Amino acid sequence: MMSGLRLGLSAGRSTARALGALYVIEGSTLGGKYIGRALDDAGLFPGRRLAYFDPYGAHTGQRWQETLTHIERRPLDDWLERP
């Protein structure tokens, strides 16, 4: 659930930038899943866990959908940059 994720918004940071960072960070888990599987298939690191590349395991797709839903439900004002 997205409620467990907190992004620090320091002075000078906007909600739009935080949501953009969330999109990139969570989206990278999709590529990580592919990278981890490719490394495993290539046998480059036998006997080693590659969990770093697949932090959510079987829940990766679900987490990505939750992230998209969270972002899409944000009001338009959250996407406007303010000086």
C-alpha positions in Angstrom: 0.0 0.0 0.0 1.3 3.5 -0.8 0.5 4.7 2.7 3.6 3.0 4.0 5.9 5.1 1.7 7.1 8.5 2.7 9.1 10.9 0.6 10.7 13.8 2.4 9.7 17.1 1.0 12.3 19.7 2.1 12.2 23.4 1.4 12.3 24.1 -2.3 10.9 20.7 -3.2 7.5 20.3 -4.8 4.9 17.6 -4.7 5.2 17.3 -8.4 8.9 16.6 -8.1 8.3 14.1 -5.4 5.7 12.3 -7.5 8.1 12.3 -10.4 10.8 10.7 -8.2 8.3 8.1 -7.0 7.4 7.2 -10.6 11.1 6.8 -11.5 12.1 4.9 -8.3 9.1 2.5 -8.4 9.4 2.1 -12.2 13.0 1.1 -11.9 11.9 -2.1 -10.0 10.4 -3.3 -13.3 13.7 -3.1 -15.0 15.5 -4.5 -12.0 13.4 -7.6 -12.2 14.5 -8.1 -15.8 18.2 -7.4 -14.9 18.2 -9.8 -11.9 16.6 -12.6 -14.0 19.2 -12.0 -16.9 22.1 -12.1 -14.4 20.7 -15.3 -12.9 20.1 -16.9 -16.3 23.7 -16.0 -17.3 25.1 -17.7 -14.3 27.3 -14.7 -13.5 26.7 -14.9 -9.7 26.0 -18.6 -8.9 24.6 -19.2 -5.4 24.1 -15.5 -4.7 20.8 -13.8 -4.0 20.1 -11.0 -6.4 17.2 -9.6 -4.3 18.5 -6.1 -4.8 17.2 -6.2 -8.3 13.8 -7.6 -7.3 12.9 -6.0 -4.0 9.1 -6.8 -4.2 9.4 -10.3 -5.7 6.0 -11.6 -6.9 4.4 -8.3 -5.8 6.3 -6.1 -8.3 3.4 -5.7 -10.7 1.0 -5.0 -7.9 3.3 -2.3 -6.4 3.7 -0.7 -9.8 -0.1 -0.6 -10.3 -0.5 0.9 -6.8 2.0 3.5 -7.6 0.3 4.5 -10.9 -3.1 4.6 -9.1 -1.6 6.8 -6.4 -0.1 9.2 -8.9 -3.2 9.3 -11.1 -5.4 10.2 -8.2 -3.4 13.2 -7.1 -5.2 16.5 -7.8 -4.0 18.6 -10.7 -2.7 21.3 -8.2 -0.1 18.7 -7.1 1.4 18.8 -10.5 1.8 22.5 -10.8 5.2 23.9 -10.1 5.1 26.9 -7.8 7.9 29.5 -7.5 
